[in-house]
Amino acid sequence: MAATATDWVEVHSPYSGDVVGRAPRSGAEETRRAIDAAEQALESPLPAHKRAEILVKVAGLIGRRHEEVARTICEEAGKPIKTARVEASRAMSTYTFAAVEARKLAGEMIPMDAAQAGEGKLAFTLRRPLGVVGAISPFNFPCNLVAHKIAPALAAGCPVVLKPASATPLSALLLGELEREAGLPDGWLTVLVGPASEIGDVLVEDPRVRMITFTGSGEVGWKLQERAPRKRVKLELGNSTPVIVAADADVAGAAAKLSANAFAFAGQSCISVQRIYVERDAHEAFLETFVPAVEALKVGDPADDDTDVGPVIDAGARERILAWIDEAVSSGAKLLAGGEQDDLIRPTVLGGVADNQKVSCEEVFGPVVIVNPVGSVDEGIERANGTRYGLQAGIFTSSLETALRAAERLDFGGVTVNEAPTFRSDQMPYGGVKASGNTREGPAYAVRDMTEDRLVVVQR
């Protein structure tokens, strides 16, 4: 379904400021019409095989138009083109995994004769679509995070009303085009670009929307849950991502891996490495590898194939991040690398940062990493846990015992061992605890949230 609108939202390149596209502006009325269409679509359910076929076709269409999808991401988000190509490929995986879930979606048998009351009865459950899903996605992965909203919902048999970030709606609109090309009937997906105060309010207030899936800031996400207590509200929020480097680790290897992962897309990822705690005996050796590797990253035009780090999303984000860096340095932190470069922020490394500084305890969402020494792995775990967030954390160590102890004690939704916690594969259960959210994404897990059990009992 195409949204109708009387004016347009211009989309600007975060790098050049040029207009790279525009989208029809929608509001409350268009949202209500989209929900009407979704409700009507539910009256003619798509069988599982048809849903799977559409999802597979979308994955194939992304593959055939891979460079166009990547260029769209690059232009609207300022994401380096080589990183944008990875995101486009990941979206293909997300649709493929969702297609698998559509084909195997089923209930379970209930062992009725396990109780005396159940003798002579046969019982099983059916997995039924929950209903209309309202989806709200952020700017930082404008293609793949949209795919993580749309694809599982369609696999579950739920129509979707999607509000992408107004700064980066072009990738979502392109995915909507590919869905139609793949044969998705009208009403099953509507992409609405416009103010959250209008679109979001209708999604929250309309009882026909049974679920809201939201990725974004904690402030907004938890308020959505408060406003919609009778809906399923699934939240994937922020983090202040910690990593512990033990003295027995491959320190040079850890430094190389973390320098590459910490600054991908200028640190604008919920699981971008932000806090690194290195055992004191390895601290100097870590910095000797880490800082030169960070300084070697190329900063510049995201359309350049060699660029590693591009711009942050807008001037407001840039000024906030620089202010947080200045605040930390003014409070005694050491600037080990980075800082301002023209209108960009070079990958920045800070040392000796107090735990109460914003660059430590808040989510920077920018190209900033702190590296602090700790006296032991246990101290590293304690400081890593010293945050209200709990999305992903990591540890580098050669000791299986240390790794397992960290996995048990780190209070996060995911823990990586000898891998940067920036890692995500699209089939895994991804999500956080504490202030970082209340869900697990990945098609197999999202589908569960988007369906409900219906019990059937048969007297034999």
Disulfide bonds with the S-S distance in Angstrom:
none
